[in-house]
Amino acid sequence: MPKAALYTIIAVLLIGGGIVAYQQYEKEQNTLQIEVGPNGMKVDPPSR
């Protein structure tokens, strides 16, 4: 198998994995966020 074909397969796998990982990260953003700072506590409910 030519090197170019191997590099193409690796690139497709890396890009596909990156897309899946980013989608999972975006799903996790829709959770309850609680921040505690010097001005008190801030609660952000999940947006739907």
Helices and strands as residue ranges (DSSP letters): H 3-28, E 33-37, E 40-44
